Amino acid sequence: MPSEFTGKHVTVAGLGVSGVPAAKVLHGLGAHVTVVNDGDDERARTQAAELEALGVTVRLGDGDTLPEGTELIVTAPGWKPTKPLFTAAAEAGVPVWGDVELAWRLRGLDGRKAAPWLAVTGTNGKTTTVQMLASILKAAGLRTAAVGNIGVSLLDAVTGDTEYDVLAVELSSYQLHWAPSLRAHSAAVLNLAPDHLDWHGSMEAYAADKGRIYEGNRVACVYNVADKATEDLVRAADVEEGCRAVGFTLGTPGPSQLGVVEGLLVDRAFVEDRHRNAQELAEVSDVNPPAPHNIANALAAAGLARAFGVSAAAVRDGLRAFTPDAHRIAHVADVDGVAYVDDSKATNTHATEASLAAYESIVWIAGGLAKGATFDELVTGAAKRLRGVVLIGADRALIREALARHAPEVPVVDLDRTDTGAMLQAVQEARRLARPGDTVLLAPACASMDMFTNYNQRGDAFAQAVRELGA
């Protein structure tokens, strides 16, 4: 039991996926724990009752007031730095950690060897890349798990009964903001595009928080050659002596890069005499699905695995074994020679740009909550690929106006409805516009909450509508 927590007054900010485990762990370490939470709904009251039964103090409906005597705050990642609670903490000299910071400090708590972290962040592709990485590590015979922002508590991973050789860790910009002492074995930033700017305050602040993932890296900082901002973050990072910058590219790789040559994923970073030699890792067809942005994810995962010493054969076997989560560029069915693809997870323009780039002739189903996004650049880049567009959701007019400016010849069906049944009509309209060889692609470029509970429900509605077409 670390002496730094025994008898310490710790405030946990927020219940939920991270707050409840944090409160339990800290209580078990002998801290005096108080949980504060903005909400006071049925779920919060159930969680509060569970914690109070252990002896944890819980205050519901007041997440802004700093409890008297607080010596440390452990916050849920989504709580904004501008909250009055954190202002009061700064004035009182109270440090604020996230659950990732707490997990990092608790590694090796029980005397076991602390498993190194291979960490991944980026605007899009984080979950897929971390899952690919975990699959590769498992293929190498390593005890591992995909944890972090993927929905699996890092605290559970570092304090639970399972002993790991290495962890594949997905980290959001929120989590990185609150993790000042994190030092990964190796890390990757997949891409950078404007997102969560209401939380971070600016693109510069958002990028800086993403860049924290490189601080103190020991072996490799993996970056996207096609996204200069990721390389800039590597250059700005303070890393350990000998840590290398390793790029990934969809083109032919240079020395210290991974890339693609004649349908093969190849490594020119972790080989002897990388100026002359390359190592075949896998075939492009081993990546599921082999869309360009997913190949980039696979290269990033391979780079991190190779940095950890994993063999080329394990990279190939791990990629072959990997099955992507639902609603990520998932082929639903072919109907009358038209492919129907569900990429409901494409909730912003950057993700949708990658999705649209994967197909030659598309009937695009788009729309939802724009979250402040603009669509001119997205439409300009995709215009030549669009057979037609079907628009749904609250902010569809923003996409319609961008189409009118940059793709006026593309037929557009504007469905003036935001009920869940609109998806069936959208798929029917898309079928009418499509021709054999086309792809009907649900890649909304928007959040789903105007019509659906989440992007999963939206994707399920699309798949169900497609099944009805083929019935």
N, C-alpha and C positions, 0 to 999 in steps of 0.2 A: 504494500500500500504506500504510494508515494506521499511523503510528508507534505508536499506542497498543497495537497487537497484536504488533508485531515484537519477538520475543524474550520475550514475556510468557508466563508459565506459567498455562495455562487448563485447568481441569477441566470436562469435559462429563459431566453426570450423566444417564445413561440412554442406551441405544442406541434404535433404532427410527426412526419416521417423522421425528422432529425431531433426535435425537441424532447420527445418522450424517451428515446434511447439515451440522450445526453443526460437527462435528469436521473435516470436509473443508474447509469454508470457512475456519475458524480456522487450520488447518494451512497452507492456501494463502496466508494473510496473514502467515505467518512466526511464528505462535505455537508454543510448546511445549505440545502437547495431550496430556492424559491423560484417557481415558474410563473412568468407573467404572460398573458395572452390577450390579444385584442378582442377576439371573439368570445361569445358566451352561448354558443349553440349546443345542440344535443350531443354532437360528436365531442366537442371540447369538454363538456361536463362528464362524459363517460371516461375520457382520458384523464381528467382531473381526479375523478374518484379512484381510478387505478393507482395514480401516483400518491394521492393522499393516504391510501391504505398502507403505503410503504413508509410514510412519515415525511413526505415531501409537501411543502407548502405551495398552494396554487392560487393565483389571483387571476380570475377571469374578467374580461371586459375592461382591463386597464393595462395596456402594454406600453404606456408612455411614461409612467412614474418609476423612478429608480428606487428600489427597496432600500430602506435604511441599512447601513452596514455592509452593502455589497462590495466585495473585493475583486470580483471577476464577473464578466457577462459572457455567456456562451449563447450565441444567437442563431436562430434559423437563418439560412442563407438569403431568403427573399426579403428580409426586413431591410428597408432602405437606411443608408447611413445618415440621412437627414432626420430620422425619427427623434422626437424629444428625449426618448430614453438614452440615446447615444450622445446627444448633446450634453445631457446631465452627467453621463459617465465621463465624457472628456473633461468637463469642468471639475469633476471630483478626482480625476486621475485614475479612473478605473479602466483597466484594459478590456478590450472586446475581442473575443475569439469566435470563429465559426465552429461548427461541428467537425469540419475537416481539420482545423487547427488542433482541436482537442484530440481527435483520432491520431494525428501525427505525433503528438506529445506522449500518447499512451502506448505507442508501439513498444513491444518487448516488455510490457508491464510485468508479466508473470515470469520473467527470466528467460523466455524463449527468444530465439534470434528474431529480430524485427525484419519482417519481409520487406524488401525494397519495393518501391512504387514505380510503375511505368504509367505516366500520366498523359491524358489527352484532353485538349479543349479546342474550341473553334466555334464559329457561329452555327455551322451545320455539319452533320456527319459524326458527331462525337459518339453517340451510342453505338452506331454500326461499327465504327472503328474499334472501340473498346471491346465489343463482342467478338470481332474478328481476331483481335489481339489475344483475348482469352482462349479462343479456339486454337490458335497457333501455339500458345504456351502449353495448353493441355496436350496437343499433338506431340510436343517435345517431352512429355512425361513429367511436366512440372505441376505441383499443387498450386492452383491459382483460382481466382474468381474475378468476375467483372463487377465492380463496386463503385459507389459514389453517386453522382448525379443520375446514374442509370436507374436508381430506385432501390438500391441495396445499401444499407447503412454501412459506412466505413467504420463506425464505432463497433458495430457487431463483428465486422471482419477482424479488427485488431484486438478485441477483448473476448471474442468467443472461444469455443473449445477447439476449432479447427486451426491447424498450423499450416501456413502457406509458405511456399518458396518465393513467390512474387505476386503482386496484385496489379491487375489492369484497372486503372482508376479514371473514371470520367469526372471532369471538374467543370462546373459552370463559372461564368465570370463572377457571379454572386459569391460562390464558395471561395474562389481565389482571392476576392477582396478581403475576406475575413481570415485568411490563412497566411500570416506574415512569415512564419518560420518553416513552411513547407520546403523540402529539398528533395526532389525526385531523383531516382537513378538516371532516368532519361524522360523526355517529355516531347510532345508534339502539339503545335498549333496548326490546325487543318486549314483554316481560312479566317478572314475577318470581313464582316460586312455590318452596316449599321443595325443594331438590335439592342433592345433594353436601354435605350438612351434616356428614357424617363427616369430610370433607376440610377444610372451612372452619371448623368448630367451632360455628357458630351461624348463624342466618338473617341476623343483622345483619352478620356478617363476609362472608357470601356476597353480600348486596346491595351492600356497600361495594366488593367486588372488581368486581362488575358495573358499578358506577358509575364506576370508573376510566376507562371508555371515553369519558366526556364530558370528562375533564380536558384543558384546552387546546384544545378544539374552536374552529375559526375561524369557521365559517359557521352551522351548525345543529346543535342537540341535538334529535333526534326522539324523542318519547315516546308512550306509549299512554294516551290520555285515559281509557280504561276501567280502567286499572291505576295508581292514584294513586302507588304506590311508585316507578314509573318517573319520574313528574313530580318527586317528592321528590328523586330522584337528580340531576335537572337543576338544581334549586334549590341543591343542595349543591355543585355542580361549580364549579371555578375555570376559567372560559373566557376566550377572548380578547375584547377590547372589540368590541362589535357582533355577537357570536354570538347567535343567536336560538333560543328554545324553540319547537318546531314539533310540534303534536300530530296524531295520527291517530285517527279514530273511525269506527265503523260507522254512526253517526248523521249528522245534518246538521252540517257543520263550522262552527265559528265562525271569526272572524279568526285568522290564523296556524295554521290547521289544514287537514288533508286529510280528506275524508270521503265519504259516499255520499248522493246525492240522486236519487230516482226512477230507480234502476237505473244511475246514473252515478257513477264515481269523479271527484271534483272537488277542485280545489286553491284554497284561500283563503289560502295562505301566501306563495307566490312569484308574486304578481300585483300589478299596480299598484292602489292603493286597495283593499286587501284587506277593508276594512270594508264596501264596497259591491259588489265584483266577485268572481267565481269563474271558474275555468278548467276546462272539461271535459277530463279526461285519457283516460278509457276507459269502456267499458261494463262492468258487473259480469260479463257473459257473456264478456268477454275474459280473465277470470281462470280458470285451470285448476288444480284444480276450483274452482267458485265457492262453496265452503263458507265460513261466516263467518270462521273463523280464517285462512283462506287469503286472503280479501279484505283482512283486517287486514295480513297479510304484504305484499300487493301495495301497500297504501297506504304502509307504512313504506319499502318499496323506492322507490316513486315520490317520497316525501319527500326521500330522500337524493339521488336522481337530479336532482330539481328544484333542490336546494341546490347542485348542481354545474353548474347552468345548462342542463340537458337540456330539450328541447322537449316539449310535451304530445304531439305526434305520435309521438315516439320512445318515450315511456312506453307509449302504446297499442300500438305495433308490437312493443316488447319483451315486453310481457305476452302478446300473442297468440302470439309465437314460443316462449314458455317452455313446456318440458315438465318436469313434476316428476319427481323420482327415484322409483324403485320403492318400494312399501310405505308410501307417504304418501297416505293416503285415496284409494287407487287402485281404480277400478271394475274388477272382474275379469270378471264376466259377469252376465247375467240368466238365471235358470232358473225356469220356471213362474211368471213374473210377480214374482219376488223378486230384488232386486239384491244382489250379493255384493261387499263392499268390504273391501280389505286396507289397514289402517292399523297394521301391525305395528310401525311406528316409534313408535307411541304407547306409550312404555315407562314413563310416569309418569302420575299422576292428572291433572295439569294438561293434558297433551296429550290424554288420553282425554276429559276434559270438553269440550274443543273439538270433538273428533271426534263425540261423542254429540250435541252441539248441532246438527250439520249435518243430521240426519235426524229425521223425525217419528215413525216406528214401527219399532222396532229389535229384532232378536234379537241379543244382544250375546255375543260370545265373548271371555272375559277370563281372566286369571290368569297366573301365572308366579312370578318372584321379586319380592317386594314392596319390598325395599330399605328396610324400616322405614316404609313408607307406611301411612296409614289411609284408609278408603274411605267413611266415613259421608257426608261432604259430597258426594262424587262421586255416590253412589247417590241421595241426597236430591234432587239437582238433575236427575237423569236419570230418576227413577222413572216419571213420566207417559209417557215415550217408550218404555218397555221392554215389548215383547210377551213376551219370555222371555230367559233367560240360560243360557249353557252355560259351565261353569267347568272349567279345566284348570290343571295346574301345581302346584308345591310349596306355594304360599301361598294357594291358592284359598279355603281356609276363612275367611280374613280378609274376602274379598269376600262369601262366602255369609252370614257373620254380619251384615255391614252390610245386605245385602238383606233378611234376616229382620227387622232392626230398622226399616228405612225403606221397604221395598217388599214386604211379606209376601204380597201378592196376585200377584206376578209369578212364573210358573213357573220353576224352576231345575233344571237338569240338572248334577249334580256328577260329573265323570268322575274316578274315583280311579285315575289313571295319569299318569305323567310321561315316557312314551316318545314318540318322534316320531310313531308311528302314531296317537297320540291325536287328532291334528288331523283325520284323516279321520272318525273317530267324532264329533268335535265338530261338523264341518260337517253330517254326516248328522242329528245331533240338532237342529241349528239349522234344517235344512230341515223337519223334522217340526213344529217350533214355529211356523214362519213362515207368513204368509198373503200372497196376492198384494198387491203394493203395499208390502210391508215391505222393510227392508234388513237383511241379515245382515252384521254389522259385527265384524271382528276388530280390536279396539282394546284390547289386553290390560291396560293400566295397570300393567304389570309388566315387568321384564327377562326375557330369554328363556333365560338360560344354564342353567336347571334342566332344560330339555328339548332346547334347540337350541344350535348354535354361536353364533348371533347372531340379531338380529331379521330379517335378510334371509332366513335359512334358514326361520325360522318363517313369514314371509310367503309364501315359495315353497311351503311345505307346504300352507298354506291355499289358494293358487291352484290347486295340483295337485288337491287334494280337491274344489274347486269344479268343475274340468274333468271330474273323474270323475262328478260328479252329472249333468252335461249330456251325457255320452257315450252 
